[in-house]
């Protein structure tokens, strides 16, 4: 029938907490800067499509806001 174990279920290798910390920090970095890039892209698309600014100004605004975002974050 059912087996009753008194010890731990998993007795594999010990956890590598330093590697977990590096992975988590990498995820936070990607999430933070990825969100910033998407917000900047949406702002620049709105400026390019809904104003008379045009593609060139919108692209320049994207570069400037991205640089500013990387500096501030």
C-alpha positions in Angstrom: 0.0 0.0 0.0 1.3 3.5 0.9 4.9 3.7 1.9 5.8 5.9 4.8 9.2 7.7 4.6 10.8 9.2 7.6 13.6 11.0 5.8 13.8 13.8 3.3 12.2 13.0 -0.1 15.1 14.6 -2.1 18.7 13.9 -1.1 20.4 15.3 -4.2 23.1 18.0 -4.4 23.0 21.0 -2.2 21.6 24.2 -3.5 24.0 26.7 -5.1 22.6 29.9 -3.6 25.2 32.2 -5.3 24.0 31.0 -8.7 20.4 31.5 -7.7 21.2 35.0 -6.6 22.9 35.8 -9.9 20.0 34.4 -11.8 17.5 36.5 -9.8 19.5 39.7 -10.2 19.7 39.0 -13.9 15.9 38.6 -14.1 15.4 41.9 -12.1 17.8 43.7 -14.5 16.0 42.4 -17.6 12.6 43.1 -16.2 13.5 46.7 -15.1 15.3 47.7 -18.3 12.9 45.8 -20.6 9.9 47.6 -19.1 11.7 50.9 -19.5 12.4 50.2 -23.1 8.8 49.2 -23.8 7.4 52.3 -22.2 9.9 54.5 -24.2 8.9 52.7 -27.4 5.2 53.2 -26.8 5.7 56.9 -26.0 7.8 57.4 -29.2 5.2 55.5 -31.3 2.5 57.7 -30.0 4.5 60.8 -30.8 5.3 59.6 -34.3 1.7 58.5 -35.1 -0.4 61.1 -33.4 1.6 64.3 -34.0 3.2 65.9 -37.0 6.7 65.1 -35.6 7.3 62.2 -38.0 9.5 59.2 -38.0 12.9 60.9 -37.8 12.0 62.9 -34.7 10.4 59.9 -33.1 13.5 57.8 -33.6 15.7 60.6 -32.2 13.3 60.8 -29.2 13.6 57.1 -28.7 17.4 57.2 -28.6 17.4 60.2 -26.2 14.8 58.8 -23.8 16.5 55.4 -23.8 19.8 56.9 -22.9 18.1 59.0 -20.2 16.3 56.0 -18.9 19.6 53.9 -18.6 21.2 56.9 -16.9 18.4 57.3 -14.4 17.9 53.6 -13.6 
